[in-house]
Amino acid sequence: MSDFVVSLIRTNVPIAVGALISWLVSLGLVVPEGAEVPLTIAITAFAAAGYYAAARWLEKRWPAFGYLLGSKATPTYEPTARPYTTPL
């Protein structure tokens, strides 16, 4: 599998899990009218970030947990060009 595909999988799995967690939380949550959308967005963002952080921490300690991000493989990034430097 190419690094590009692996990076897409490892990026989108936490987003999907965050959305699922947000949806599950919203089933039992009663909020004032008009606050549903901002609250759903906030819960999704925090759930996705928390899931990603926890999965990366587990993967660092025990590499087998890399599957929590959808792929045990990690993409490699090589520099393609020399970084721009300002002339003196």
PyMOL Python script that loads the backbone (N, CA, C, O; Angstrom):
from pymol import cmd

cmd.read_pdbstr("""\
ATOM      1  N   MET A   1       0.856  -1.172   0.000  1.00  0.00           N
ATOM      2  CA  MET A   1       0.000   0.000   0.000  1.00  0.00           C
ATOM      3  C   MET A   1       0.903   1.235   0.000  1.00  0.00           C
ATOM      4  O   MET A   1       1.906   1.269   0.713  1.00  0.00           O
ATOM      5  N   SER A   2       0.555   2.242  -0.790  1.00  0.00           N
ATOM      6  CA  SER A   2       1.395   3.428  -0.883  1.00  0.00           C
ATOM      7  C   SER A   2       1.292   4.275   0.393  1.00  0.00           C
ATOM      8  O   SER A   2       0.313   4.196   1.136  1.00  0.00           O
ATOM      9  N   ASP A   3       2.323   5.079   0.621  1.00  0.00           N
ATOM     10  CA  ASP A   3       2.331   5.969   1.792  1.00  0.00           C
ATOM     11  C   ASP A   3       1.142   6.919   1.772  1.00  0.00           C
ATOM     12  O   ASP A   3       0.587   7.255   2.818  1.00  0.00           O
ATOM     13  N   PHE A   4       0.752   7.351   0.569  1.00  0.00           N
ATOM     14  CA  PHE A   4      -0.377   8.259   0.449  1.00  0.00           C
ATOM     15  C   PHE A   4      -1.665   7.614   0.963  1.00  0.00           C
ATOM     16  O   PHE A   4      -2.410   8.228   1.726  1.00  0.00           O
ATOM     17  N   VAL A   5      -1.917   6.391   0.547  1.00  0.00           N
ATOM     18  CA  VAL A   5      -3.130   5.672   0.981  1.00  0.00           C
ATOM     19  C   VAL A   5      -3.083   5.425   2.492  1.00  0.00           C
ATOM     20  O   VAL A   5      -4.087   5.600   3.182  1.00  0.00           O
ATOM     21  N   VAL A   6      -1.927   5.022   3.000  1.00  0.00           N
ATOM     22  CA  VAL A   6      -1.780   4.790   4.444  1.00  0.00           C
ATOM     23  C   VAL A   6      -2.058   6.072   5.209  1.00  0.00           C
ATOM     24  O   VAL A   6      -2.740   6.041   6.233  1.00  0.00           O
ATOM     25  N   SER A   7      -1.541   7.199   4.732  1.00  0.00           N
ATOM     26  CA  SER A   7      -1.771   8.467   5.432  1.00  0.00           C
ATOM     27  C   SER A   7      -3.243   8.849   5.415  1.00  0.00           C
ATOM     28  O   SER A   7      -3.754   9.381   6.402  1.00  0.00           O
ATOM     29  N   LEU A   8      -3.936   8.585   4.305  1.00  0.00           N
ATOM     30  CA  LEU A   8      -5.375   8.865   4.247  1.00  0.00           C
ATOM     31  C   LEU A   8      -6.152   8.000   5.236  1.00  0.00           C
ATOM     32  O   LEU A   8      -7.040   8.490   5.934  1.00  0.00           O
ATOM     33  N   ILE A   9      -5.819   6.728   5.290  1.00  0.00           N
ATOM     34  CA  ILE A   9      -6.498   5.821   6.214  1.00  0.00           C
ATOM     35  C   ILE A   9      -6.273   6.268   7.650  1.00  0.00           C
ATOM     36  O   ILE A   9      -7.222   6.373   8.426  1.00  0.00           O
ATOM     37  N   ARG A  10      -5.009   6.534   8.009  1.00  0.00           N
ATOM     38  CA  ARG A  10      -4.674   6.891   9.387  1.00  0.00           C
ATOM     39  C   ARG A  10      -5.200   8.266   9.777  1.00  0.00           C
ATOM     40  O   ARG A  10      -5.283   8.577  10.965  1.00  0.00           O
ATOM     41  N   THR A  11      -5.560   9.096   8.796  1.00  0.00           N
ATOM     42  CA  THR A  11      -6.164  10.391   9.081  1.00  0.00           C
ATOM     43  C   THR A  11      -7.676  10.261   9.235  1.00  0.00           C
ATOM     44  O   THR A  11      -8.270  10.856  10.134  1.00  0.00           O
ATOM     45  N   ASN A  12      -8.288   9.485   8.359  1.00  0.00           N
ATOM     46  CA  ASN A  12      -9.747   9.436   8.321  1.00  0.00           C
ATOM     47  C   ASN A  12     -10.383   8.480   9.314  1.00  0.00           C
ATOM     48  O   ASN A  12     -11.539   8.675   9.688  1.00  0.00           O
ATOM     49  N   VAL A  13      -9.669   7.459   9.752  1.00  0.00           N
ATOM     50  CA  VAL A  13     -10.242   6.550  10.757  1.00  0.00           C
ATOM     51  C   VAL A  13     -10.548   7.296  12.062  1.00  0.00           C
ATOM     52  O   VAL A  13     -11.650   7.132  12.585  1.00  0.00           O
ATOM     53  N   PRO A  14      -9.639   8.104  12.614  1.00  0.00           N
ATOM     54  CA  PRO A  14      -9.995   8.851  13.834  1.00  0.00           C
ATOM     55  C   PRO A  14     -11.147   9.836  13.620  1.00  0.00           C
ATOM     56  O   PRO A  14     -11.939  10.067  14.533  1.00  0.00           O
ATOM     57  N   ILE A  15     -11.245  10.414  12.426  1.00  0.00           N
ATOM     58  CA  ILE A  15     -12.370  11.312  12.143  1.00  0.00           C
ATOM     59  C   ILE A  15     -13.683  10.534  12.173  1.00  0.00           C
ATOM     60  O   ILE A  15     -14.666  10.993  12.754  1.00  0.00           O
ATOM     61  N   ALA A  16     -13.699   9.365  11.551  1.00  0.00           N
ATOM     62  CA  ALA A  16     -14.908   8.540  11.543  1.00  0.00           C
ATOM     63  C   ALA A  16     -15.269   8.073  12.950  1.00  0.00           C
ATOM     64  O   ALA A  16     -16.443   8.066  13.322  1.00  0.00           O
ATOM     65  N   VAL A  17     -14.268   7.686  13.730  1.00  0.00           N
ATOM     66  CA  VAL A  17     -14.529   7.257  15.108  1.00  0.00           C
ATOM     67  C   VAL A  17     -15.052   8.433  15.928  1.00  0.00           C
ATOM     68  O   VAL A  17     -15.974   8.269  16.727  1.00  0.00           O
ATOM     69  N   GLY A  18     -14.470   9.617  15.736  1.00  0.00           N
ATOM     70  CA  GLY A  18     -14.956  10.812  16.440  1.00  0.00           C
ATOM     71  C   GLY A  18     -16.393  11.132  16.086  1.00  0.00           C
ATOM     72  O   GLY A  18     -17.177  11.508  16.956  1.00  0.00           O
ATOM     73  N   ALA A  19     -16.752  10.987  14.804  1.00  0.00           N
ATOM     74  CA  ALA A  19     -18.133  11.221  14.381  1.00  0.00           C
ATOM     75  C   ALA A  19     -19.076  10.195  14.993  1.00  0.00           C
ATOM     76  O   ALA A  19     -20.183  10.535  15.410  1.00  0.00           O
ATOM     77  N   LEU A  20     -18.639   8.938  15.048  1.00  0.00           N
ATOM     78  CA  LEU A  20     -19.456   7.889  15.666  1.00  0.00           C
ATOM     79  C   LEU A  20     -19.659   8.165  17.155  1.00  0.00           C
ATOM     80  O   LEU A  20     -20.774   8.050  17.662  1.00  0.00           O
ATOM     81  N   ILE A  21     -18.593   8.525  17.846  1.00  0.00           N
ATOM     82  CA  ILE A  21     -18.705   8.847  19.277  1.00  0.00           C
ATOM     83  C   ILE A  21     -19.649  10.029  19.472  1.00  0.00           C
ATOM     84  O   ILE A  21     -20.492  10.008  20.368  1.00  0.00           O
ATOM     85  N   SER A  22     -19.514  11.051  18.646  1.00  0.00           N
ATOM     86  CA  SER A  22     -20.378  12.224  18.734  1.00  0.00           C
ATOM     87  C   SER A  22     -21.840  11.847  18.521  1.00  0.00           C
ATOM     88  O   SER A  22     -22.722  12.318  19.239  1.00  0.00           O
ATOM     89  N   TRP A  23     -22.085  11.006  17.543  1.00  0.00           N
ATOM     90  CA  TRP A  23     -23.463  10.579  17.280  1.00  0.00           C
ATOM     91  C   TRP A  23     -24.014   9.801  18.468  1.00  0.00           C
ATOM     92  O   TRP A  23     -25.155  10.022  18.873  1.00  0.00           O
ATOM     93  N   LEU A  24     -23.216   8.889  19.034  1.00  0.00           N
ATOM     94  CA  LEU A  24     -23.668   8.110  20.188  1.00  0.00           C
ATOM     95  C   LEU A  24     -23.953   9.007  21.385  1.00  0.00           C
ATOM     96  O   LEU A  24     -24.937   8.802  22.096  1.00  0.00           O
ATOM     97  N   VAL A  25     -23.100   9.999  21.611  1.00  0.00           N
ATOM     98  CA  VAL A  25     -23.315  10.929  22.721  1.00  0.00           C
ATOM     99  C   VAL A  25     -24.590  11.732  22.487  1.00  0.00           C
ATOM    100  O   VAL A  25     -25.346  11.983  23.426  1.00  0.00           O
ATOM    101  N   SER A  26     -24.833  12.135  21.241  1.00  0.00           N
ATOM    102  CA  SER A  26     -26.007  12.969  20.942  1.00  0.00           C
ATOM    103  C   SER A  26     -27.322  12.236  21.152  1.00  0.00           C
ATOM    104  O   SER A  26     -28.363  12.874  21.311  1.00  0.00           O
ATOM    105  N   LEU A  27     -27.294  10.911  21.154  1.00  0.00           N
ATOM    106  CA  LEU A  27     -28.535  10.155  21.348  1.00  0.00           C
ATOM    107  C   LEU A  27     -29.121  10.379  22.730  1.00  0.00           C
ATOM    108  O   LEU A  27     -30.342  10.372  22.891  1.00  0.00           O
ATOM    109  N   GLY A  28     -28.281  10.575  23.721  1.00  0.00           N
ATOM    110  CA  GLY A  28     -28.776  10.744  25.077  1.00  0.00           C
ATOM    111  C   GLY A  28     -28.595  12.140  25.625  1.00  0.00           C
ATOM    112  O   GLY A  28     -28.744  12.357  26.827  1.00  0.00           O
ATOM    113  N   LEU A  29     -28.274  13.099  24.758  1.00  0.00           N
ATOM    114  CA  LEU A  29     -27.964  14.452  25.203  1.00  0.00           C
ATOM    115  C   LEU A  29     -29.093  15.395  24.840  1.00  0.00           C
ATOM    116  O   LEU A  29     -29.502  15.464  23.681  1.00  0.00           O
ATOM    117  N   VAL A  30     -29.597  16.117  25.820  1.00  0.00           N
ATOM    118  CA  VAL A  30     -30.626  17.122  25.577  1.00  0.00           C
ATOM    119  C   VAL A  30     -29.967  18.484  25.750  1.00  0.00           C
ATOM    120  O   VAL A  30     -29.448  18.798  26.822  1.00  0.00           O
ATOM    121  N   VAL A  31     -29.988  19.289  24.696  1.00  0.00           N
ATOM    122  CA  VAL A  31     -29.358  20.604  24.725  1.00  0.00           C
ATOM    123  C   VAL A  31     -30.352  21.653  24.275  1.00  0.00           C
ATOM    124  O   VAL A  31     -31.337  21.332  23.610  1.00  0.00           O
ATOM    125  N   PRO A  32     -30.102  22.913  24.633  1.00  0.00           N
ATOM    126  CA  PRO A  32     -31.008  23.976  24.198  1.00  0.00           C
ATOM    127  C   PRO A  32     -31.074  24.070  22.666  1.00  0.00           C
ATOM    128  O   PRO A  32     -30.105  23.775  21.966  1.00  0.00           O
ATOM    129  N   GLU A  33     -32.228  24.483  22.178  1.00  0.00           N
ATOM    130  CA  GLU A  33     -32.407  24.615  20.740  1.00  0.00           C
ATOM    131  C   GLU A  33     -31.413  25.631  20.190  1.00  0.00           C
ATOM    132  O   GLU A  33     -31.204  26.694  20.775  1.00  0.00           O
ATOM    133  N   GLY A  34     -30.811  25.292  19.072  1.00  0.00           N
ATOM    134  CA  GLY A  34     -29.821  26.164  18.452  1.00  0.00           C
ATOM    135  C   GLY A  34     -28.392  25.828  18.835  1.00  0.00           C
ATOM    136  O   GLY A  34     -27.453  26.318  18.207  1.00  0.00           O
ATOM    137  N   ALA A  35     -28.212  24.999  19.855  1.00  0.00           N
ATOM    138  CA  ALA A  35     -26.865  24.628  20.293  1.00  0.00           C
ATOM    139  C   ALA A  35     -26.457  23.260  19.765  1.00  0.00           C
ATOM    140  O   ALA A  35     -25.338  22.812  20.014  1.00  0.00           O
ATOM    141  N   GLU A  36     -27.349  22.591  19.041  1.00  0.00           N
ATOM    142  CA  GLU A  36     -27.051  21.233  18.588  1.00  0.00           C
ATOM    143  C   GLU A  36     -25.840  21.183  17.650  1.00  0.00           C
ATOM    144  O   GLU A  36     -24.935  20.371  17.839  1.00  0.00           O
ATOM    145  N   VAL A  37     -25.833  22.047  16.652  1.00  0.00           N
ATOM    146  CA  VAL A  37     -24.758  22.001  15.652  1.00  0.00           C
ATOM    147  C   VAL A  37     -23.397  22.348  16.275  1.00  0.00           C
ATOM    148  O   VAL A  37     -22.450  21.579  16.113  1.00  0.00           O
ATOM    149  N   PRO A  38     -23.271  23.475  16.978  1.00  0.00           N
ATOM    150  CA  PRO A  38     -21.955  23.776  17.559  1.00  0.00           C
ATOM    151  C   PRO A  38     -21.492  22.715  18.551  1.00  0.00           C
ATOM    152  O   PRO A  38     -20.305  22.393  18.600  1.00  0.00           O
ATOM    153  N   LEU A  39     -22.396  22.180  19.327  1.00  0.00           N
ATOM    154  CA  LEU A  39     -22.033  21.154  20.301  1.00  0.00           C
ATOM    155  C   LEU A  39     -21.606  19.863  19.602  1.00  0.00           C
ATOM    156  O   LEU A  39     -20.648  19.214  20.021  1.00  0.00           O
ATOM    157  N   THR A  40     -22.312  19.498  18.549  1.00  0.00           N
ATOM    158  CA  THR A  40     -21.943  18.306  17.790  1.00  0.00           C
ATOM    159  C   THR A  40     -20.567  18.467  17.158  1.00  0.00           C
ATOM    160  O   THR A  40     -19.762  17.535  17.175  1.00  0.00           O
ATOM    161  N   ILE A  41     -20.296  19.630  16.607  1.00  0.00           N
ATOM    162  CA  ILE A  41     -18.981  19.889  16.012  1.00  0.00           C
ATOM    163  C   ILE A  41     -17.891  19.801  17.067  1.00  0.00           C
ATOM    164  O   ILE A  41     -16.849  19.187  16.835  1.00  0.00           O
ATOM    165  N   ALA A  42     -18.120  20.409  18.220  1.00  0.00           N
ATOM    166  CA  ALA A  42     -17.121  20.399  19.290  1.00  0.00           C
ATOM    167  C   ALA A  42     -16.877  18.983  19.810  1.00  0.00           C
ATOM    168  O   ALA A  42     -15.729  18.581  19.997  1.00  0.00           O
ATOM    169  N   ILE A  43     -17.944  18.232  20.044  1.00  0.00           N
ATOM    170  CA  ILE A  43     -17.801  16.861  20.541  1.00  0.00           C
ATOM    171  C   ILE A  43     -17.053  16.007  19.514  1.00  0.00           C
ATOM    172  O   ILE A  43     -16.185  15.213  19.879  1.00  0.00           O
ATOM    173  N   THR A  44     -17.388  16.168  18.235  1.00  0.00           N
ATOM    174  CA  THR A  44     -16.720  15.400  17.184  1.00  0.00           C
ATOM    175  C   THR A  44     -15.226  15.716  17.150  1.00  0.00           C
ATOM    176  O   THR A  44     -14.396  14.809  17.080  1.00  0.00           O
ATOM    177  N   ALA A  45     -14.891  16.993  17.198  1.00  0.00           N
ATOM    178  CA  ALA A  45     -13.482  17.397  17.153  1.00  0.00           C
ATOM    179  C   ALA A  45     -12.707  16.854  18.353  1.00  0.00           C
ATOM    180  O   ALA A  45     -11.621  16.298  18.186  1.00  0.00           O
ATOM    181  N   PHE A  46     -13.246  17.009  19.544  1.00  0.00           N
ATOM    182  CA  PHE A  46     -12.552  16.524  20.740  1.00  0.00           C
ATOM    183  C   PHE A  46     -12.487  15.001  20.781  1.00  0.00           C
ATOM    184  O   PHE A  46     -11.481  14.436  21.211  1.00  0.00           O
ATOM    185  N   ALA A  47     -13.543  14.337  20.340  1.00  0.00           N
ATOM    186  CA  ALA A  47     -13.534  12.870  20.324  1.00  0.00           C
ATOM    187  C   ALA A  47     -12.506  12.347  19.321  1.00  0.00           C
ATOM    188  O   ALA A  47     -11.775  11.403  19.622  1.00  0.00           O
ATOM    189  N   ALA A  48     -12.443  12.950  18.134  1.00  0.00           N
ATOM    190  CA  ALA A  48     -11.470  12.519  17.125  1.00  0.00           C
ATOM    191  C   ALA A  48     -10.046  12.772  17.601  1.00  0.00           C
ATOM    192  O   ALA A  48      -9.179  11.910  17.457  1.00  0.00           O
ATOM    193  N   ALA A  49      -9.801  13.949  18.166  1.00  0.00           N
ATOM    194  CA  ALA A  49      -8.462  14.271  18.662  1.00  0.00           C
ATOM    195  C   ALA A  49      -8.070  13.367  19.825  1.00  0.00           C
ATOM    196  O   ALA A  49      -6.932  12.902  19.898  1.00  0.00           O
ATOM    197  N   GLY A  50      -8.994  13.122  20.718  1.00  0.00           N
ATOM    198  CA  GLY A  50      -8.718  12.237  21.858  1.00  0.00           C
ATOM    199  C   GLY A  50      -8.461  10.805  21.415  1.00  0.00           C
ATOM    200  O   GLY A  50      -7.555  10.141  21.918  1.00  0.00           O
ATOM    201  N   TYR A  51      -9.265  10.339  20.471  1.00  0.00           N
ATOM    202  CA  TYR A  51      -9.070   8.978  19.960  1.00  0.00           C
ATOM    203  C   TYR A  51      -7.713   8.861  19.285  1.00  0.00           C
ATOM    204  O   TYR A  51      -6.987   7.893  19.512  1.00  0.00           O
ATOM    205  N   TYR A  52      -7.364   9.841  18.456  1.00  0.00           N
ATOM    206  CA  TYR A  52      -6.083   9.805  17.755  1.00  0.00           C
ATOM    207  C   TYR A  52      -4.924   9.821  18.745  1.00  0.00           C
ATOM    208  O   TYR A  52      -3.977   9.046  18.610  1.00  0.00           O
ATOM    209  N   ALA A  53      -4.998  10.706  19.742  1.00  0.00           N
ATOM    210  CA  ALA A  53      -3.925  10.786  20.738  1.00  0.00           C
ATOM    211  C   ALA A  53      -3.787   9.470  21.502  1.00  0.00           C
ATOM    212  O   ALA A  53      -2.673   8.993  21.722  1.00  0.00           O
ATOM    213  N   ALA A  54      -4.897   8.892  21.899  1.00  0.00           N
ATOM    214  CA  ALA A  54      -4.852   7.626  22.644  1.00  0.00           C
ATOM    215  C   ALA A  54      -4.307   6.495  21.764  1.00  0.00           C
ATOM    216  O   ALA A  54      -3.492   5.691  22.217  1.00  0.00           O
ATOM    217  N   ALA A  55      -4.754   6.436  20.516  1.00  0.00           N
ATOM    218  CA  ALA A  55      -4.285   5.384  19.608  1.00  0.00           C
ATOM    219  C   ALA A  55      -2.790   5.528  19.331  1.00  0.00           C
ATOM    220  O   ALA A  55      -2.072   4.529  19.295  1.00  0.00           O
ATOM    221  N   ARG A  56      -2.312   6.761  19.133  1.00  0.00           N
ATOM    222  CA  ARG A  56      -0.880   6.970  18.894  1.00  0.00           C
ATOM    223  C   ARG A  56      -0.061   6.615  20.126  1.00  0.00           C
ATOM    224  O   ARG A  56       1.019   6.036  20.007  1.00  0.00           O
ATOM    225  N   TRP A  57      -0.564   6.958  21.306  1.00  0.00           N
ATOM    226  CA  TRP A  57       0.148   6.618  22.545  1.00  0.00           C
ATOM    227  C   TRP A  57       0.235   5.102  22.700  1.00  0.00           C
ATOM    228  O   TRP A  57       1.299   4.565  23.009  1.00  0.00           O
ATOM    229  N   LEU A  58      -0.886   4.415  22.486  1.00  0.00           N
ATOM    230  CA  LEU A  58      -0.884   2.959  22.568  1.00  0.00           C
ATOM    231  C   LEU A  58       0.036   2.347  21.515  1.00  0.00           C
ATOM    232  O   LEU A  58       0.756   1.390  21.800  1.00  0.00           O
ATOM    233  N   GLU A  59       0.015   2.895  20.300  1.00  0.00           N
ATOM    234  CA  GLU A  59       0.853   2.381  19.227  1.00  0.00           C
ATOM    235  C   GLU A  59       2.341   2.573  19.544  1.00  0.00           C
ATOM    236  O   GLU A  59       3.170   1.729  19.203  1.00  0.00           O
ATOM    237  N   LYS A  60       2.661   3.674  20.188  1.00  0.00           N
ATOM    238  CA  LYS A  60       4.063   3.927  20.534  1.00  0.00           C
ATOM    239  C   LYS A  60       4.558   2.928  21.577  1.00  0.00           C
ATOM    240  O   LYS A  60       5.693   2.455  21.509  1.00  0.00           O
ATOM    241  N   ARG A  61       3.703   2.617  22.533  1.00  0.00           N
ATOM    242  CA  ARG A  61       4.076   1.645  23.581  1.00  0.00           C
ATOM    243  C   ARG A  61       4.020   0.211  23.087  1.00  0.00           C
ATOM    244  O   ARG A  61       4.915  -0.590  23.357  1.00  0.00           O
ATOM    245  N   TRP A  62       2.955  -0.102  22.357  1.00  0.00           N
ATOM    246  CA  TRP A  62       2.728  -1.451  21.847  1.00  0.00           C
ATOM    247  C   TRP A  62       2.352  -1.331  20.366  1.00  0.00           C
ATOM    248  O   TRP A  62       1.198  -1.043  20.050  1.00  0.00           O
ATOM    249  N   PRO A  63       3.291  -1.542  19.471  1.00  0.00           N
ATOM    250  CA  PRO A  63       3.050  -1.328  18.037  1.00  0.00           C
ATOM    251  C   PRO A  63       1.842  -2.068  17.461  1.00  0.00           C
ATOM    252  O   PRO A  63       1.292  -1.638  16.448  1.00  0.00           O
ATOM    253  N   ALA A  64       1.427  -3.149  18.071  1.00  0.00           N
ATOM    254  CA  ALA A  64       0.262  -3.877  17.554  1.00  0.00           C
ATOM    255  C   ALA A  64      -1.004  -3.020  17.582  1.00  0.00           C
ATOM    256  O   ALA A  64      -1.942  -3.294  16.833  1.00  0.00           O
ATOM    257  N   PHE A  65      -1.049  -1.999  18.422  1.00  0.00           N
ATOM    258  CA  PHE A  65      -2.225  -1.134  18.510  1.00  0.00           C
ATOM    259  C   PHE A  65      -2.325  -0.158  17.331  1.00  0.00           C
ATOM    260  O   PHE A  65      -3.263   0.638  17.273  1.00  0.00           O
ATOM    261  N   GLY A  66      -1.377  -0.209  16.395  1.00  0.00           N
ATOM    262  CA  GLY A  66      -1.449   0.638  15.213  1.00  0.00           C
ATOM    263  C   GLY A  66      -2.709   0.407  14.406  1.00  0.00           C
ATOM    264  O   GLY A  66      -3.139   1.287  13.660  1.00  0.00           O
ATOM    265  N   TYR A  67      -3.304  -0.761  14.543  1.00  0.00           N
ATOM    266  CA  TYR A  67      -4.539  -1.063  13.814  1.00  0.00           C
ATOM    267  C   TYR A  67      -5.707  -0.198  14.273  1.00  0.00           C
ATOM    268  O   TYR A  67      -6.714  -0.110  13.570  1.00  0.00           O
ATOM    269  N   LEU A  68      -5.598   0.437  15.426  1.00  0.00           N
ATOM    270  CA  LEU A  68      -6.661   1.335  15.872  1.00  0.00           C
ATOM    271  C   LEU A  68      -6.799   2.546  14.953  1.00  0.00           C
ATOM    272  O   LEU A  68      -7.837   3.208  14.937  1.00  0.00           O
ATOM    273  N   LEU A  69      -5.751   2.829  14.191  1.00  0.00           N
ATOM    274  CA  LEU A  69      -5.799   3.936  13.242  1.00  0.00           C
ATOM    275  C   LEU A  69      -6.122   3.458  11.826  1.00  0.00           C
ATOM    276  O   LEU A  69      -6.053   4.235  10.873  1.00  0.00           O
ATOM    277  N   GLY A  70      -6.473   2.188  11.695  1.00  0.00           N
ATOM    278  CA  GLY A  70      -6.867   1.656  10.400  1.00  0.00           C
ATOM    279  C   GLY A  70      -5.758   0.936   9.662  1.00  0.00           C
ATOM    280  O   GLY A  70      -6.033   0.148   8.758  1.00  0.00           O
ATOM    281  N   SER A  71      -4.521   1.187  10.024  1.00  0.00           N
ATOM    282  CA  SER A  71      -3.392   0.536   9.375  1.00  0.00           C
ATOM    283  C   SER A  71      -2.212   0.524  10.336  1.00  0.00           C
ATOM    284  O   SER A  71      -1.885   1.532  10.961  1.00  0.00           O
ATOM    285  N   LYS A  72      -1.589  -0.630  10.437  1.00  0.00           N
ATOM    286  CA  LYS A  72      -0.423  -0.744  11.309  1.00  0.00           C
ATOM    287  C   LYS A  72       0.791  -0.064  10.676  1.00  0.00           C
ATOM    288  O   LYS A  72       1.709   0.361  11.378  1.00  0.00           O
ATOM    289  N   ALA A  73       0.789   0.036   9.350  1.00  0.00           N
ATOM    290  CA  ALA A  73       1.896   0.693   8.647  1.00  0.00           C
ATOM    291  C   ALA A  73       1.861   2.196   8.907  1.00  0.00           C
ATOM    292  O   ALA A  73       0.790   2.792   9.026  1.00  0.00           O
ATOM    293  N   THR A  74       3.031   2.793   8.992  1.00  0.00           N
ATOM    294  CA  THR A  74       3.102   4.241   9.133  1.00  0.00           C
ATOM    295  C   THR A  74       3.718   4.821   7.863  1.00  0.00           C
ATOM    296  O   THR A  74       4.682   4.271   7.329  1.00  0.00           O
ATOM    297  N   PRO A  75       3.163   5.926   7.382  1.00  0.00           N
ATOM    298  CA  PRO A  75       3.718   6.512   6.164  1.00  0.00           C
ATOM    299  C   PRO A  75       5.082   7.140   6.441  1.00  0.00           C
ATOM    300  O   PRO A  75       5.363   7.588   7.553  1.00  0.00           O
ATOM    301  N   THR A  76       5.908   7.163   5.424  1.00  0.00           N
ATOM    302  CA  THR A  76       7.207   7.828   5.542  1.00  0.00           C
ATOM    303  C   THR A  76       7.185   9.053   4.644  1.00  0.00           C
ATOM    304  O   THR A  76       6.649   9.021   3.536  1.00  0.00           O
ATOM    305  N   TYR A  77       7.761  10.110   5.127  1.00  0.00           N
ATOM    306  CA  TYR A  77       7.788  11.361   4.384  1.00  0.00           C
ATOM    307  C   TYR A  77       9.238  11.755   4.148  1.00  0.00           C
ATOM    308  O   TYR A  77      10.008  11.948   5.090  1.00  0.00           O
ATOM    309  N   GLU A  78       9.591  11.870   2.893  1.00  0.00           N
ATOM    310  CA  GLU A  78      10.938  12.270   2.539  1.00  0.00           C
ATOM    311  C   GLU A  78      10.882  13.664   1.929  1.00  0.00           C
ATOM    312  O   GLU A  78       9.958  13.979   1.178  1.00  0.00           O
ATOM    313  N   PRO A  79      11.859  14.494   2.247  1.00  0.00           N
ATOM    314  CA  PRO A  79      11.842  15.828   1.647  1.00  0.00           C
ATOM    315  C   PRO A  79      11.997  15.732   0.131  1.00  0.00           C
ATOM    316  O   PRO A  79      12.828  14.976  -0.372  1.00  0.00           O
ATOM    317  N   THR A  80      11.198  16.499  -0.581  1.00  0.00           N
ATOM    318  CA  THR A  80      11.249  16.458  -2.032  1.00  0.00           C
ATOM    319  C   THR A  80      12.071  17.607  -2.607  1.00  0.00           C
ATOM    320  O   THR A  80      12.548  17.526  -3.739  1.00  0.00           O
ATOM    321  N   ALA A  81      12.233  18.647  -1.851  1.00  0.00           N
ATOM    322  CA  ALA A  81      13.007  19.786  -2.325  1.00  0.00           C
ATOM    323  C   ALA A  81      13.712  20.431  -1.143  1.00  0.00           C
ATOM    324  O   ALA A  81      13.313  20.271   0.011  1.00  0.00           O
ATOM    325  N   ARG A  82      14.750  21.150  -1.456  1.00  0.00           N
ATOM    326  CA  ARG A  82      15.489  21.856  -0.413  1.00  0.00           C
ATOM    327  C   ARG A  82      14.620  23.018   0.072  1.00  0.00           C
ATOM    328  O   ARG A  82      14.045  23.735  -0.748  1.00  0.00           O
ATOM    329  N   PRO A  83      14.514  23.216   1.384  1.00  0.00           N
ATOM    330  CA  PRO A  83      13.685  24.298   1.894  1.00  0.00           C
ATOM    331  C   PRO A  83      14.214  25.661   1.441  1.00  0.00           C
ATOM    332  O   PRO A  83      15.420  25.861   1.298  1.00  0.00           O
ATOM    333  N   TYR A  84      13.308  26.563   1.226  1.00  0.00           N
ATOM    334  CA  TYR A  84      13.675  27.899   0.783  1.00  0.00           C
ATOM    335  C   TYR A  84      14.377  28.644   1.914  1.00  0.00           C
ATOM    336  O   TYR A  84      13.923  28.634   3.059  1.00  0.00           O
ATOM    337  N   THR A  85      15.478  29.282   1.576  1.00  0.00           N
ATOM    338  CA  THR A  85      16.179  30.130   2.550  1.00  0.00           C
ATOM    339  C   THR A  85      16.326  31.507   1.947  1.00  0.00           C
ATOM    340  O   THR A  85      16.527  31.640   0.740  1.00  0.00           O
ATOM    341  N   THR A  86      16.231  32.504   2.750  1.00  0.00           N
ATOM    342  CA  THR A  86      16.371  33.865   2.254  1.00  0.00           C
ATOM    343  C   THR A  86      17.832  34.200   2.046  1.00  0.00           C
ATOM    344  O   THR A  86      18.677  33.838   2.865  1.00  0.00           O
ATOM    345  N   PRO A  87      18.136  34.881   0.968  1.00  0.00           N
ATOM    346  CA  PRO A  87      19.552  35.246   0.743  1.00  0.00           C
ATOM    347  C   PRO A  87      19.998  36.288   1.762  1.00  0.00           C
ATOM    348  O   PRO A  87      19.198  37.098   2.232  1.00  0.00           O
ATOM    349  N   LEU A  88      21.260  36.256   2.090  1.00  0.00           N
ATOM    350  CA  LEU A  88      21.802  37.219   3.059  1.00  0.00           C
ATOM    351  C   LEU A  88      22.049  38.549   2.449  1.00  0.00           C
ATOM    352  O   LEU A  88      22.504  39.467   3.131  1.00  0.00           O
TER     353      LEU A  88
END
""", "prot")
cmd.dss("prot")
cmd.show_as("cartoon", "prot")
cmd.util.cbc("prot")
cmd.orient("prot")
